[in-house]
C-alpha cells in the first residue's frame, strides 16, 4: 500500500507506456537499482492529476506518454552515489556517458546525493506516436550525460527540437517546470512536499 498522498499513475489513468529503466538493467548503472521492486510509476496525487491532464492533451494529437521514471526512493539515489564513487565500473559508459570521465560525474552535476524525484512530483518521460508506433525523435536518449540532453541543444535537427518543445509545451501548460539540462525531466511547480525526500520502495 502506498503512503497517503501518493498514487500509481497507471491506477489514475490509462493510455500511457511504462519503461521504468531503473527496474531493468538498461540504465547507466547497468543493473536494477535499489528500491525499484516493481516497474511502476508513482507520483503524488497532485502531480499525477496534472500529468493526466497533460496526457489528455497529448492524446488529442495522437500521442501518449512513455514514462522512464517518476518517484525515486532515497535508497536509489544512494545507490547512484555508491556507483559513481566506484570509478572502475564503466560497463555502461559507451551508452550513457561516452564523452565524460566517470570521476567527473559529481563535479559536473550528473550525480547528486539528493534528487527532486524523491519528493514524488518529478517525472521523466517522452512522447510515443500511436500512428507511427514509435517514440518521437528527441535527438538524444534518456539519461545521456552531456550537452546533447539540454532541451535547447543546437546540434539537433529542427524536427527533433520541435519534438522537445512539444513535450515541454504539454507539460508546462499543466503546471510542470522543465529542467535546463534534461529534455525529459519535469517537476510539478506547486509540489506538495518540496522539502521531503521519501524512501518507501517503488511497489504498488
Secondary structure, 3 states (H helix, E strand, C coil): CCCCCEEEHHHHCCCEEECCHHHCCCCCCCCCCCCECCCCCEEEHHHHHHHHHHHHHHHCCCEEEEEEECCCCHHHHHHHHHHHHCCCCCCCHHHHCCCCCHHHCCCCCCCCCCCHHHHCCEEEEEEEECCCCEECCCCCCCCCCCHHHCCCCCCCCHHHHHHHHHHHHHHHCCCEEEECCEEEEEEECCCCCCCCCCCCCECC
